[in-house]
């Protein structure tokens, strides 16, 4: 049986993506379904994977009875909404600077991306264990948080004494996070750079001929045309923040599953957390869909 050129291209495409598709089913879809199944059950025996159906008991326990989960959940949300704007603003600012012809541009691009290579997974956990960063959790109890050895920048006392206590606390928290926030901007800077290089120089030349200032060109040309990349970076940073190794909810779920051996309860916690993040992403898409400018990219 002979196939036409288009049919052969389609078959070749399916052959090329088949390893990814098999991995997607085996390592993503199956664990998701299994975790949802386990979230309605209680683990009786780990060796034989014996489980007992408990209905929605795990979910009601997480929301109504667990005195640790909701405070940790709230703290994770607070951390995310504090870090995400800082990461996006700093990344866009650095991308604009690195997009200009400056001496050592390649070096600085590599320097900002280097933490992405060495500052993830096990390496970041070891750095946090040595006290890098404002916060770190205690291995024996993920609900206990200690101050790290390196707390980043601190608000000068001469300024703090003239500000209200709540503002001083907020500013101190932001400054204390800057050390790790700077480590988490490599991918965002790279994506912003790609977006900036996709904007035609003729737009800026036309604006200069009309007497536009750099500030006006940023808000009238650069920022509108960067909104698709800004949305992409916002979603990426949101997911990265909620799945960060410092995230106390992730540590708590891990503690419940592998220390307390409560697989069913940990699965329920994971699904509550997942659904919240998923709904948040959907809301971002819905609220920003009319403000994204795709023309000219």
N, C-alpha and C positions, 0 to 999 in steps of 0.2 A: 504494500500500500504506500503510495507516494503522497507526500504532503507538499503544499505550496510554501513559498518563501515566508509568508506571514505566519502560517501555522507552525513552521519550524522555529521561527523566532519566539513564538509564544511558548512552545514546548521547552526551548532552551532556557527561557526566562524562568519557567517553573522548576527546571532542574537546578538552576543556580540558587534559587531561593529555598529549595527543599530542605537543606541543612538548617537554615534559620527557622523555617516553619516547624520542623520536627523539634528543635530546641525550644521554640516558643510554646508548643503544646506540652512538652515534657517538663520544662522548668518554670513556666509561668501559669499557663491555664490549669494544669493538673494541681499544682500547689494551691492556687486560688480556690478551686472547687473543693479540695480536701480541707482547707482551712475553714471554709464556710460550713462544711459538713461537721467538722469537729467543734465549731463554735456553739452548736446546739447539744453538745454532749459533754460528759465528764469522763476523764481518763481513769480507768480502773487498773489497767496493767500496761506498762510501756512495752514490755517484751512481746506480748501477744497483741498489742494494740487493741485491747479490750475497752470498749466505751459503752457508756450508759446514756440513753437519751434523757435530757433534762429540759427540753423546750427552750424558753427564753430566759432561764434562770441566770445564765452567765451574763447576759446583757443587762438584766435588772440589777444584778450584783455590781456590775461596773458603774452603773449610773446612780444607783440609790444606796449602795452599801459600802462600796470601797472608798475609804477616806483619803486614799493617796492618789487615785487615778485622776479625778476631776481637777485637783489643784495642779498636778503635773501637766495635765492637758492644757489648762489655762496658761501655765508658765510657758509651754511650748508655743502657744499662739502668740503670747506677748513677745517672746524672743524673736519669732519669725517676723512679726510686723514691725519690730524695731530694727532688725538687721536688713531686711529686704530693700527698703528705700535707700539705706546707706550704701549697700552693695551696688545698686543700679546707678545711683548718682555718681559714685566714685568711678565705676566702670566706664560710664559714658564720658566723664571728664577726662579720664586717662586715655581713652580711645581717641578722643578728639586731639589731644596733645600728640599722641603717637602717630596720628595720621599725617602730621606735618613733616616736612623735610627737616629733620634735626640731626645733629651729630650723635651717633651711637643709637639710632632708632632701632636697629635690629637687636642690639644688646638689651635695651629696655623692654622690647617686646618679649624676648626670651626670659628676662628676669621676672616679669609679671606672670608668665605662664608656667614657670618652673614649679611653683607651689602646687599646681594641679597634678604634676607628675609625682612629686615626693610627699605631698601633704594630704594623702587620702588613705582610707582604710587603716591598716595596721600601723603605718608610719605615724599617722595623726594620733592614733590611740596612744602610742608610745610617747609622743610629744606632750599630750595632755597628761599622761601619767607623770611626767617630769615637771608639771606645773605651768605649762605654757597656756595662757588664756585666763580669762577672768573667773571661769567656773569649772569645776570638775566634780564628778560624782564618785561616791565611795563604792568600791567594787562589792563589798559585802551587802550594801543596802543602797540601791539606786535612788531612793527617795531622799537620801542625805546629800547635801551639796556643800562643798567646802570652797573657799577662795583659793585660787591658784597662786603659785609663787610669782608669776609674771602677770600683773593685772593691767597691762597696757598703760595708757596715759591717765593722768589724774587731774582733776579740776583744781587750779591754783586756789589756795586758801584765801588770798586777798580778794578773789572774785566770788568765791563761795559764800563769804560772810555777808554779802550784800544781796543774795538771792534767797527766795523762799526755799524751805527744806525740801519740798517735793520736786522742785525744779533742779536743785542741786543733786538729788538722788537720781533723777532721770538722766541728767547730763553726765554724771559720774558713771552710770551704767553704760551709756553709749560710748564714752571714751574708753572704758574698760574692755569693750568688745572689739575695738578697732584692730587690735593685733591679729585676731583670728579673721575678722572681716576682710582685711587686706589679703589674707591667704586665699580667700574664696572668690576672688574676682577674675582669675585668669581666663576662664572660658567666656565669661560675659564680655571682657575686654576684646577677646578674639572675635566674637560675634558682632560686637559693635563696630570693630574695625572693618569687617567684611561688609557691613551695611553702609558705612561711610564711603568706602571705596566704590560702592555701586551707584553713588549719586553723581550725576554728570557735572563736570566742571563748568559746562556752558551755562548752567542755572546760576552759579555764583557770578560768572562773568557778566551775565545779563543784569543781575541784581546790582553789581558794582556800577555798571553803566547808568543805572537809574538812581544812583546815589544811596544805596542801602548800606547801613552800617553792619559790622560783623555781628552785633547783637540782634539786629533785625533779620539778618540772613539765617542766624541760628533758629529763631522762632518761626520764620516764614518758610524756610527751605529744609534745613537739617532736621529739626525736630519732627515735623510732619512726616517726612520721608523715612525717618527712623522708627516710627511707631510700630511697624510689623516686627522689627528686631527687638524693640523694647518689650512688646508683648511676649515674644519668645523667651527673652531673658527673664522676664517676670515669672513666667510659668516654670522655667528651669530653676530659678533661684528659690521659688516657693517650694518645689518638690525637694530640692537639695537641702533646704533649711529644715523641713519636717522629717527628713531621713538622715540628718547629720549624726555623726558618732557621738556628739555631745548631747543629743536630744534625750531628755530624761524619760519621755514617754516610751521611746524605743528601748531604752535600757530597762524600764519597768516591765515591758512586755517580754523582753528576753529573760529577765529575772523570774517572771511568773512561769514561763515555759520550761526553762532548763535548770532552774534552781529549785523552785517549788514543785516542778513536774505537774503543772496545771495546764496541759496543752489546750484543753477546751476553753478555759477561761482566757488564756493568752490569745487564742484565735478570735474570741469575741472582742477583746480589747483592740486587736489589730484591725478588725473589720469596722469598728466604730471610728477608729483613727483614719482608716482608708476612706471611708464614706465622707468624713468631714473634709478631707483634703480634696477629694473628687468634686464635691459640691462647691467648694471654694473655687476650684479651677473653672467649673462651668459658669459660676457667677462672674468671674473675671472676663470670660469670653463674651457673655451676654451683655455686660455693662460697657465693654470697649469695642464691640463689633462695628458701631457706627462712627467711631473715632479713629479707626485704623486707615491709613492712607497707603494704598498699594500702587498708585500711579507713579511711574518714574523710577521704580526700583528694578 
